[in-house]
Amino acid sequence: MATLLISGAQVIDPATKRNAVGDIFVREGRIVDSLSPAERKRAKKIDGEGLIASPGFVDIHVHFREPGQTHKETIGSGSRAAAAGGFTTVVCMPNTSPVADNAGTIQFIKDAVIRDAVVKVLPTGCITVGMKGQALAPIGSLKRAGVVAITDDGDCVQSNELMRRAAEYAAMFDLPIMDHCQDHSMTEGAVMNEGVMSTRLGLRGWPHAAEDLIVSRNVIVSAYTGAHIHLQHISSGYSVEIIRSAKARGVKITAEATPHHLALTEAGLSGYDTNWKMNPPLRTEADRQALIAGLRDGTLDCIGTDHAPHTNYEKDREFDYAPNGILGLETALPVVLGVLIKEGKFKLPAVIDLMTRKAARILNLEAGTLAPGAPADICLFDPHETWRYDARAGQSKSSNSPWDGQELTGRVKLTIVDGRVVFERGKIFD
């Protein structure tokens, strides 16, 4: 492993409260306090002048589609997209084909990570067998196989009793549950937020109550069992209120917001562009503002991209039949900077905290800090550079993004994983 010396960058590490122009030293893949004169002489030198140096970003919600859906994405291509976006640790969801509900599939994923990934990719396992919501998956075996959480993301456990039992087992094995909050009985055939816009467009509406009900259920289950339940991609302002109240009572609930729910609303669907179709759907301006407020006061804990690749031919269909989901990794930084700093008046360290330390803390990951002894996972970015995003030229195998062709501000220049440069100024280093 190379010895590195990053000089002259504005170093922002919320975990250690560091925020000053300075140097970062790396030896044998770890952050160190300093290097000897001899080490400095032979170290690989990286000029960080004019750039922000932060811990590598952490995303606890991505879909890399392997095994079984590699026409959309692979662990290799997804990890390259992550590196291009400044992410050094990502957590992939288990709704693959077959789903990751057993130790064998988890081992397949881990082998693919070792073989193909350029960043750290950590697996989750299913809550239920086949993600069918009928019987619990072997949670203990999944834990031993190396999952960092269990989730039926892409689906939602509808049985309250089954969710209770899952929470009890998860608490026993010290595993967080991550839940996609959706009452299926209220969303059958729905494709966008229910309201004036859905009526105007003639599309089946998806009420925010479908999310609110399951959020409430999970708060009750967490309080009853003591299990940690993490609520994925919150989109409803009313759900934010429920979570705020639960946290005030000490319930072990955490929650995330996505860049797209922070930046976009249902108004963008007026052109029937399926790249704006996602689950949960984009909602109203009031909901969007509630999410921003939730991040500001700590009700929502972190940013998660819900990176969900689909091929052009899958998305190029009638709105009702196109799959839900958009890309998120390569555009997360500029989108979040635009919403939270330019619009929301957040300070840059607070935004970095949401994408590093706070995200890692939810799943107890060894990531999200530049403290001495920590893995040398580092992102260097220019918060002021303006560039035009071309989804087809990105690192993902897919290009389904509402930001395709848009001008964005804030760009990752270099990504380091365990002291090794894996992305630099548009190039991936495997």
ROLUMKE-979087 format. One record per residue (C-alpha): x, y, z. Coordinates in steps of 0.5 Angstrom, whole numbers, plus 500, padded with zeros to 3 digits. Example, Ala and Ser with C-alpha at 12.3 -4.5 7.8 and 13.67 -1.06 7.14 Angstrom:
2
525491516 527498514 
This chain:
430
500500500 503507498 504512503 500518502 501526503 495530502 497537503 493544503 486542503 480544507 480538512 473537514 472531519 465532523 467526527 473529530 471536529 477538525 475544520 482547517 487547512 492542513 495536511 493528511 498523512 496515510 501509512 499502510 492504509 490508515 490515517 496517522 498523525 504524521 510521517 517521518 522525514 524519510 517517509 515524507 520524501 518518498 510519499 505520494 504527494 497529492 495537492 489539495 489546495 482549493 479542495 475540501 478533504 473529508 472522510 469518504 462518503 458512506 451510503 447505507 442504501 444502494 442497489 447493485 443488482 448482483 446476482 441476477 440483474 447484471 444487465 442493470 448494474 454489477 458490484 463492479 460497476 456500482 462500486 465504480 459509480 460510488 467511487 466517482 461520487 466520493 463514496 468509499 463505503 456502501 451497503 447494498 440491498 438484498 432484493 437481487 435475483 435470487 434474493 439474499 436470504 441465505 448464507 450462500 447468496 451472501 457469500 456469493 456477494 462477498 466473493 464478487 466484492 473481493 473480486 470486482 469492487 473498488 470501494 467497500 461494499 457491505 451486504 444486507 440480508 432479507 428479513 423474510 424468506 424470498 422477501 415474500 413476507 411470510 416466514 422469517 429468514 435465518 437471521 442468525 445464519 445471515 449474521 454469521 455470514 457477515 450481513 450488517 443489517 436485515 431488510 426487505 427493501 424493495 418490499 415491506 413486511 406487511 404482517 405486524 406480528 412477523 415484524 415484531 418477531 423479526 425485531 426480537 430476533 434482530 435485537 438478539 443478534 444485535 442487527 439493525 432492521 432497515 424497513 421500506 415503509 409502505 402499506 401495500 393495500 393502499 398503493 396497489 397500482 399507484 405510480 405517483 403521489 396522490 393529490 392534485 397533480 396525480 388527478 391532473 395527469 390521470 395517474 393512480 395516486 400513492 397517498 403519504 398515509 401508506 408510508 405514515 402507517 408503517 412508520 407508526 407501526 415500526 415506532 411501536 414495534 421498536 418501542 415494544 421490543 427494544 430493537 433498532 429499526 431504521 426507516 428508509 427513504 422517508 418522503 412524507 412530512 407527516 412521517 417526519 413528525 411521527 419520527 420526531 415524536 418517537 425520538 423525543 420519547 427515546 425510541 430506537 428509531 433512525 431514518 434517512 432522506 434521499 437526495 431526490 426527495 430533498 431536491 425534487 417534487 411531484 411537479 417534475 412528473 408533468 412531462 411523464 418522464 419515467 426517470 422521475 418515477 420512484 418508490 416512494 414517489 416524489 411528493 409536495 413542496 411541503 413534504 420536501 421542506 419537512 425533510 430538510 427541517 428534519 435533517 436540520 434538527 436531527 429527526 432524520 439521521 443521514 443521507 442515503 441515495 437509494 441508487 437504483 439502476 434500470 436499463 433504458 429499455 426498461 424505463 422507456 415504457 408507459 409510465 404505469 409499467 416502467 420500474 421505480 428508481 433512479 441513479 444516485 451515487 454520482 450526483 449525490 454530492 452536488 444535489 445535496 450541496 445545492 439543496 442543503 447549503 445554497 437553499 437550506 443554509 446548512 454549514 458544510 461540516 453539517 452536510 458532510 456529517 450527514 454523509 459520513 459519520 452519521 451514516 456510518 453510526 447507524 450501522 456501527 461501521 468502521 468508516 466516516 472519520 479521518 481520526 488517526 488509526 481510522 481507515 484512510 478512506 478520503 474524498 477530495 472535492 471542489 464545492 464550487 466547480 460547475 459541470 454538466 452531468 451526462 448519465 450515459 458517460 457515468 460509471 454505472 451500467 444504467 443512465 436513469 437519472 432526472 439530472 441527466 444533462 443538467 448543470 450541477 455545482 460541486 464535483 468529486 476530484 479524488 477518492 481514496 480507499 484504504 490509502 489507495 487512489 481509486 478515482 481521480 479526475 474522471 478516471 477509475 483505478 481498479 
